[in-house]
């Protein structure tokens, strides 16, 4: 990571307890969620999908088509920006999984 200050993972915390933190994110076409770091494993739920681009801190570009209703699990450790490269609004929920939850 650079010395640059990092932004939060999402735009608003919707729920937080000892097991999860759920963020809201909404990006209009062309809008970017600034550089942020995912310190926890997380699940992304596309409430309203869009064509997005992830730009990693290492300079990698990853094109992702997030379908409405789609769900994806991601491991912790990634630092990136997210840009809505499509022509529709993107709305998502990021569910960070905190340690200490009961095993199934």
Buried (B, 14 or more C-beta within 10 A) or exposed (E): EEEEEEBEBBBEBEEEEEEBBBBBBBBEBEEBBEBBBBEBBBBBBBBEBBBBBBBEBEEEEEEBEBEEEBEEEEEEEBBBBBBBBBEEBBBBBBBBBEEEEEEE
